[in-house]
Amino acid sequence: MALSREAWGETPGGAPIIAYHLTNNAGVEVVVLNYGCTIKNIFVPDKAGNKVDVVLGYDDCTGYFDNSCFFGATVGPTANRIANAKYTIDGKEFVLPINDGPNNLHTDMNNGFHKRIWDAEEGEDFVKFTLKAEDGDLGFSGNRVFELTFSLGDDNALKLHYHATSDAKTLMNLTNHAYFNLGGHNSGSCLDHVMKMNSSAYTPVANSQSIPTGEIATVEGTPFDFRQEKTLGKDIEADNEQLKFVGGYDHNFVVDGADGSLKEFCCVSSPATGITMKCCTTLPGFQLYTGNYVKNVPGKEGAVYDFRHGFCLETQFYPNSVNEPSFPDCIFGPDREYDTVTVYQFV
């Protein structure tokens, strides 16, 4: 196990951007940035022993200054969508930026946590990032301290451990927005990937704005049923209203048996490379997104990323949970610390 660091440019304000390289004895290497706690690269040996970079991203820091697709970004303090860009805690209304139709998406496009420098603490096989946010920052209550630790084991498991505290009740729902393509970041469509989920239910959306209706619906008999292995592309063009709303998969799935312990929720593999990724989380849900809105984005090594060239598995509390009493509680504060784990393991 090893951790190394390299200077990787500066922010527009002159703050140094550092790339941290986590490597293990099995040939896996993960590169993360202190800018936005961003996953820049994940190199994994394929079935022929060649190293393959399995996440989409950019060759230099300037790409991440815009990054409208959120490639590799850690999103916070709240990910996904909040209806009408507002919510209430104990009778007090909080208003967020309106940046996705009439709603809020991923907190703030320009000044969210994915656009900030995090402090870093280096360990032998981990790097721990810390970010402080004052009461009122981005429309959220509480003086808060957020921590995200990336660690890599010799079992090829990349672990993301999130922890946060607040001195007031506040909304928290962080995620990482890595786009995976296990055939290689520059290999084109990911629809040949074979996927199996431990998810018997999902949260349908009301319309193209992607706000859940509040229903928790069975996947039985729908294109959302991945309980048996199938390719990602098998049903993506089905005559289904939910798929048509968002141009493919962009929905929250319910983790079967979610109880706060670490549960495997998905296993996906590329037939081209033989790389398989097992995914586990302590969270109750995850967003499967198939890159439906990615169009002609210049990426690493001269690649141009397009429609469905990558998929996301964003672990989370359900979208708009704060406004849906029947959804899992995502309010934290002095009496409830935020503490979650997500693991992506390559086998």
N, C-alpha and C positions, 0 to 999 in steps of 0.2 A: 504494500500500500504506500502511496506517496501523494503529497500535495505540493504543487509548485505554483508560482505566480508570474505573470508578465504584465508589463505596462501595455495598455491597449487603446491609448488615445486619451482625449479629454472631452468633457461636456462643453457645450457652447459657453458655459460660465467659467470654464477653466479647471474644473475639478477632475482629478485623475480617474480614469477608468482602468480597472484591474481585471484581468482574466485569470481565474483560478482553475488549475488543471488537477482533477482527481483521477488517479490511475490505480489499477489493481493488477494482480499477478496473472489474471486471465486475459489480459489484452484489451480490457474495456477502459475507455477514457471519457470523462465528462468535463466539459469546460463551461464554467458559469461566470457571469459578470457581476461586479458590485453595482453596476448600473441596472436598476430594475430587478435585481436577483434573477437575471435572465439566463436561461439555458441556451448556450450558443452552439454547442456540439455534443453529441453522444456518439462516440466511435465504438462499434461492436464488430467482432470478427464474424464473417459469414461462414457458410458451410465449406468454403474453399480456403478459409483462413485469412481472407483479405479483410482489412478494416473498412467498415462502411459507416458513414455518418448518417444517422437515422432521424435527424430533426432538421426542419427547415429554418433558415436564418439568413444572416448577412455576413459578408466578408470583412466589413469594417464598421466602426461605431456609428458612422453617420446614418446607416440604414436603420439603426435602432432609435434614432432621435425622432423619426416619424413613426415607423412601425405600426401603421394603422391596422394591420392584421394581428398584432400582438404576438408575433413569432417568439416563442420561448419565454414570454414575459410572466412575471409574477404579478397578479392582478389584485389590487386591494385599495381600500379596506373591504370593499365588497365587489364580488364578481357577478357576471351575468346581469339580468335585467330587473329593474324595479319599476313597477307600474306608475305612470304619471310623475316619475322622478321625485316621489315624496313618500314619507312614512311617518309613523307616530310611535313614540315611546312614552308611556305614562302620561298621555294627554298632550304632550308637546310635539308639534309637527316639525319635521326636518325636511328641507328642500335641497335636492341635488341638481347638478347640471342636466338640462334636457338635451340629450345628444344622440337619441335613437328614436326618431319619430317623436311622440310625446313622452317618451320614457327615458330612463337612465340605463346606460350599458357600461359595465366595467368601471364604475365610479366617475372617472374623468380621463378623457383621451389625452389631455395635454399635461396634466400635473398629477396624475395618479401615481401609485407606488411604483409602477413600471417605468416611470420617467425620473426617478430619484436615485441618488447615490446612497447606498446602505453602508453602514460601518461593517467591517469584517474582522472576525477572529479566526485565526488559522489553527487547525489541529493536524494530527498525523494523517487522518483519513477523512477529515471533514473540514468544511468552512461554514462558519455561523455568521449570518448577516443580521444586523439590528437596525431598526428605523424607529425614530420617535415622532409622534404626531401630537400636536397640541389640541386642546379643546376647541372645537369649531372648524378645524382644518377639513376642507372639502365638504363641509356640511354635516360632520359627525361630532357627537359629544364625547367628552372624556379626554384626559391626558393619557395617551396610550403608548405602549412600548411593544413593537412587533419584532419577533425573531423568526428566522427561517434557517434551519441547518440542513445543508446538503451533505450526505455521507455516501460512500461507495464501499461495498463489501466485496470480499473475494468470491461471493456467490453471485456476483454481477447485479446485485440489488442496489439501485439508486433510491435512497430514502430521503424524503422531504418531510422534515419535522417542523411544523408551525406552532408557535406559542405566542400569546399576546395577553397583555393585562391592560386594564383601564380603571380609572378612579371614578367612573360614572357608567351607567348603563349605556350601551352603544351597540350598533350593528356591526357585525364582523362576518365575513364570508370570503376568505381568500382562496385563490387557486393558482395553479400554473397553467399557462396557455401554450405549452409546447405542441407543435404540429409534428406528428410522427409519420414517417414513411419507411418501413422496415426493409424496403427494397433499395433504399438510399434516397437522400434528400433530393437528388437530381434525376430520379428514375421515372418521373411522370405520375400517372394515375395510381392511386392506392386502392382502387376498387377490387383488385385481385386478392387482397389480403383476406385471410380466413379468420373469422372472429367468433368467439363464444362468450356469452355474458351470463353471469349469475344475477339476472334481473327479470323478475316476473311482471313488473309493472313500470309504467312511465307516466309523466305528467303532460297530457296533451296541451297544446297551445290554442288560444282563441282565434288567432288570425296571423297574418304575416308579420305582426309586431312581436310575435314570439313570447307573449306573456301567458303563463299557464292559466288554465281555466279554474284551477283549484281541485280538479278531479285527479284522482290517482287511478289510472286505468290499467287493466290487464293487457299484456302484450299478445295474449292468445289470439291466433287468427289474424294477426296484423304484420306488416313489414317490420315492426319493432321487436319481433320475437327472435332473439339471438341465443335462446337457451340451448339450441343445437347448433353445431358449427355450420356456418355458411359464409360465403364471400360477402364482403362489404357492399359489393355492387349488385348482389342477387336481386334485391327487392327495392333498390333505391329509386327506380323509375316506375314503381307500381302506381296504379291509379288510386291514390290515397290522398285525401284532403290534407292530412297533416304534413306529408312530404311536399305537397304542392305549395303549401303556405310558405315554406322556407327553402325550397329548391333542393331538398335532400334531407339528411339527418342534421338536426340542430335542436335536440331535445334532451331533457333531463330524464335519466333512468334511475329507478329506485334500486338500491343495493339490497339484495335479498338478505334477510336476517340482520340488518344493520342494528347494532346495539352499542356502538362506541368502541368495540374491539376491532382489530385489524381483520378485514374480510377480503378475500379475492373476489373481484367483481368482473374481471375481463381477462381473456387470453386471446392474443392476436398474433398471427404469423404471416410472413411473406414467403410464398412458394419459390420466388426467384432467388432469395438469399439463404433461406432456411432459418432466418432469425425469428425467434419467438419472444414476445414480451408478455409477462404476467403482471397484472395490475392489482394492487391491494389498497384499501383505504379504511380509515376509521369513520369516515363521513357517511351520511345517509344517501348521497346521490352523486351522480356524475353526468356531465354533458358530453354526449357524442356529437361532435361537429365534423362534417366532412368537407370543410373548406369550400362551401358553396359560393362564397363571396370573394374568393381569391381569384384575381384576374390579372395576368401578365405582370407579375411582381418580380423585378430583378433580384436574384438571391445569390447564394454562395457559389463560387467556382463557375460563374457565368450561367448558372441555371436561371431559368425563368419559370416561376411558380404560377400555376394556373388552377382553374376549377378542379377541385377534388384531387389535388396532388399531395395532400396531407390530411390526416385526421387528428382530432383532439379528443382526449379523455380527461375532462376537467372535473376533478373531484370537488364536491361542493355541498352546501345546503341548497335545497331546491330554489330555483329562481323565484323572486318575489315572495320568499317565505315570510318576510317581515309583515307583509300585507295579507297573508293567508293563515288564519288561525289554525287550520288543520294541518299545515305543513310544519316540519321540525323547527324548533325554536332556535333562532340565530342571534339572540340578544345576549350580550356578555357584559360583565362589569366587575365591581369589587368582590362579589360573592360567586362569580363564575368566570374562571379564566378560560381563554380560548386555547385549546391544545388538540391538534390533529396530526395525523401521519398519513402520507401517501407513499407507496413504493412502486417503482417500475423495475421489474427484474427481467434480465435478458438471459434466455436459456437456449 
